[in-house]
Amino acid sequence: DGGITQSPKYLFRKEGQNVTLSCEQNLNHDAMYWYRQDPGQGLRLIYYSQIVNDFQKGDIAEGYSVSREKKESFPLTVTSAQKNPTAFYLCASSDPGGRNTDTQYFGPGTRLTVL
Amino acid sequence: SQQGEEDPQALSIQEGENATMNCSYKTSINNLQWYRQNSGRGLVHLILIRSNEREKHSGRLRVTLDTSKKSSSLLITASRAADTASYFCATPMDSSYKLIFGSGTRLLVRP
């Protein structure tokens, strides 16, 4: 899982609540990403950030929000507007200006369940 | 949007056998990557092959790339039970460093 940590590992949410998933990296990477993975499926991009104080919507951004106030941190908030938030959430980072520009390094994931 | 699609969706083999997974993609790429995901864990990068390469090796892994057919294959030789995982191919999106992942091949290696 490299130098990326995600917390918590498991998260339970009641309907109508917002929750924030943490993602921290010590790899000094400029780019960070959030993906959603549903059972037996591939990864879908929620948001990504190329640099501090900048982020862009991915394919499924509705009902989610992010911030990138520090290079090492990229928290994801799942809002009550997300109608089906139960899923496995993965954070990743990459170093576009470095040697392995296209390789992404993943955290261990957070499994979110809506009760 | 799906760029890479893996085939087969699931594969069950005996320990010691070889496992071959295929990936097809739609648009021109400058590289293609393979990742492994153990159940309930994050993805781990296995290997990257560039568009000007046809074959690449890493330990028991062999990756091929055919840009004319827009396809790649991942071969795991002499498989072990520890190779049991899902394997995903990923390609850059729109010539950027963002990646599009396929839906994966679930490999089961029986001891």
HADDOCK unambig.tbl for C-alpha pairs under 7 A between the chains (distance, minus, plus):
assign (segid A and resid 1 and name CA) (segid B and resid 42 and name CA) 6.54 0.50 0.50
assign (segid A and resid 1 and name CA) (segid B and resid 44 and name CA) 6.98 0.50 0.50
assign (segid A and resid 41 and name CA) (segid B and resid 103 and name CA) 5.14 0.50 0.50
assign (segid A and resid 42 and name CA) (segid B and resid 101 and name CA) 6.14 0.50 0.50
assign (segid A and resid 42 and name CA) (segid B and resid 102 and name CA) 5.63 0.50 0.50
assign (segid A and resid 42 and name CA) (segid B and resid 103 and name CA) 3.95 0.50 0.50
assign (segid A and resid 42 and name CA) (segid B and resid 104 and name CA) 6.11 0.50 0.50
assign (segid A and resid 43 and name CA) (segid B and resid 101 and name CA) 5.90 0.50 0.50
assign (segid A and resid 90 and name CA) (segid B and resid 42 and name CA) 6.71 0.50 0.50
assign (segid A and resid 96 and name CA) (segid B and resid 97 and name CA) 6.81 0.50 0.50
assign (segid A and resid 102 and name CA) (segid B and resid 97 and name CA) 5.41 0.50 0.50
assign (segid A and resid 105 and name CA) (segid B and resid 44 and name CA) 6.95 0.50 0.50
assign (segid A and resid 106 and name CA) (segid B and resid 42 and name CA) 5.59 0.50 0.50
assign (segid A and resid 106 and name CA) (segid B and resid 43 and name CA) 5.69 0.50 0.50
assign (segid A and resid 106 and name CA) (segid B and resid 44 and name CA) 6.80 0.50 0.50
assign (segid A and resid 107 and name CA) (segid B and resid 42 and name CA) 5.55 0.50 0.50
assign (segid A and resid 108 and name CA) (segid B and resid 41 and name CA) 5.15 0.50 0.50
assign (segid A and resid 108 and name CA) (segid B and resid 42 and name CA) 4.37 0.50 0.50
assign (segid A and resid 109 and name CA) (segid B and resid 41 and name CA) 6.32 0.50 0.50
assign (segid A and resid 109 and name CA) (segid B and resid 42 and name CA) 5.74 0.50 0.50
